[in-house]
Amino acid sequence: MISRRQTLGLFGAAASVALLPSIRPARAAVATTFRIGWQKNGVLALANRKGALEKRLADRGISVEWSEFTSGPPLLEALGAGALDFGATGDVPPLFAQAANGNLLYVGLYKGSPEGSAILVRKDSPIQSLADLKGKKLAFKRGSSAHNVAVKALRKGGLKPEDVQQIDLAPPDAAAAFKTGSIDAWSIWDPYLAIAEADPDTRILATARGIVDSYSFFLANGDFTKANPQVITDVIDELAKVGKVAQSDLDDTTTALAQLTGVPADVTRITLTRPGADLGSVSTITDDAVAYQQGLADEFYALGIVPKKLKIGDVVWHQKAS
């Protein structure tokens, strides 16, 4: 069982890293550094652990800088403002970043397991169905993929977002609130989900299976991408290689991620072996992914969550055209 103290120790300190020391302007020149925003999961975390991108870009004379974030919204805020060149998030953060006129482009993707996102309640909670969430305190990070899971799960339960008390909390704060019972339910993703799930007093109310597709996206600063298209091409290619190797040897991958994140190996392995999880699924943007994001953007605009209509195709990078 992971205690509140351990959870905050593993992830709480990362929140401060999101406050970058300065916002440097986006660069329209040939790069000498490649600035990455990352979270403690997925292929990007493994590339960090193994120094794969450093090795791939060394011949170009490009060094790599890493800044850690606990969720996608602040990561993309930094990327869109030019403080980062590249990063990975779930499906919702890019919508808010695009709506805020952030200077970013979709450049790649990978798909995870729908079981890697879920809505949690306490084991002794009277909440037994999604419909029972009516009037309850449901926590999630606004603008994150958990926001999408919450919206669609509520709809599946016959509810609207306004039928619950929506509590905007970053994962470390939500973990503490969930542990103390100050919120009734929590929409969250791995590895936070797996950590909470290891507590016998936690119960999964619903996973994202059958509710949302599990897309994660690689995004890059628009000016950087236009000036350095081959760097982006190389990085996506290298991440695909890292993912395939990682998927072929889950024992080594589990050890590597556990050492990087501080999450116990048995919990880490759960995240890697959920149905449909595939670290080797890295690719450039597909038409299906664009259609998925467009549908999500239209839905969130109709609900008044995103402030304006978005055209996802306007911010998709096509490698051949570059």
C-alpha angles and dihedrals in degrees: 000000000000113000126218089252092053093046093052090044092054098046113006096081091056092069092071091056089066088070096082115204093240141357107239118195120260112267125237094182133086107289127248093173132036113210115204130190111206144174128210097265143063135023095320091059090052091049088053092050094050099039089234097148092045089057094044094050098038094090088057091054091245121141123203127231122192128204119184126222133182095216143011104253098068090039092057092042088060092043094049091049092053099254090114134033101203142011147151130240143154125267105280105049094068090057093058091043092052091046089054089053092249113177099242144123135204105241106163147353147200132195126230137186119291086221087065089079125051148150112250133201132177116272093245094044117129087224105108102157139027089255088060089067090079109125092003130124108258115184127204137139106267111238094021130112087261087065090061092047090050094050095048095041090053090050090051087054092052093256138119125222090255090058090076135050102256111212115194107213134153113236098261092050092044091050090056093045091049092049093053094043096242089130126045100215140008131209107206146149136223136320089024088048093053092048093052092042090058089066108092089216090064124089130191110232094184138342124216091257107127090004106074138359114248105238124160120187138210111217131186136194109267098227092046092050094049091050096041110029094150091056090056091046091051093046095051090047092050093047089052089054092047090050095050093049091047093050091050093056110035092167092062091039092053091052093047095049093043091054091048099046103030089232110137114262094240090055092045091052090056090059091050097048101045112127110280096012109144122168088185094066096093113136143143117277115297130207089244091056092049090050090049092051092046091053090049092048091051092049094049091048091051089051092050092243096115110046099221143021114274133205106208093193090067091068102039117112115220110204097207092053089056 
